[in-house]
């Protein structure tokens, strides 16, 4: 049986993932890195950049990491830059054009929406449907389905898919995972909030419903 190695003994197989330094930890992000883990600084809670790089689109990270600016990873949050235009918080390029975060104030998770153009129905990430506007009035990304005449469907949680069953091509309904909050079960198209009950006296303030296509 191999004897236990001293902490000071050189280990050529040591990495930040299998033996992180004292100031670094890991969490399972299900994306890049060994076993789908990302490294973060335990003092600042800032996610580090692994050797393989990070996705060039917003990802979901634990709430604790959303409490601080993340200069290396795209998240469902507002982008911030310093005086030299270096990122303080990468955020989401579609942030200032996203109807979801404008209506659901506590929402900070990338999600999917169902879109339609003509007879074609598909599902796409929220940051591909919506698009932000730069200070010069231009789109902040090249993918922007709503600008390309697609519309968001709110009355269904599935997309059609043609599959071969018993030797025949048939169309079935495939449920879309990680949908936006306005697709909440039993409240599709009603934007997740029930109307308040009538009360005597002064009427309550009107509730403004979100248009997901704005």
Secondary structure as UniProt FT lines:
FT   TURN            7..8
FT   TURN            12..13
FT   TURN            16..18
FT   TURN            22..23
FT   STRAND          24..28
FT   HELIX           34..36
FT   STRAND          37..41
FT   TURN            42..44
FT   TURN            51..52
FT   HELIX           63..66
FT   STRAND          80..81
FT   TURN            83..84
FT   STRAND          87..89
FT   TURN            93..94
FT   HELIX           95..97
FT   HELIX           99..103
FT   TURN            105..106
FT   STRAND          112..117
FT   TURN            118..119
FT   STRAND          120..125
FT   HELIX           126..129
FT   TURN            135..136
FT   TURN            145..149
FT   STRAND          151..153
FT   STRAND          158..165
FT   TURN            166..167
FT   STRAND          168..175
FT   HELIX           181..183
FT   TURN            185..186
FT   TURN            188..192
FT   TURN            212..213
//
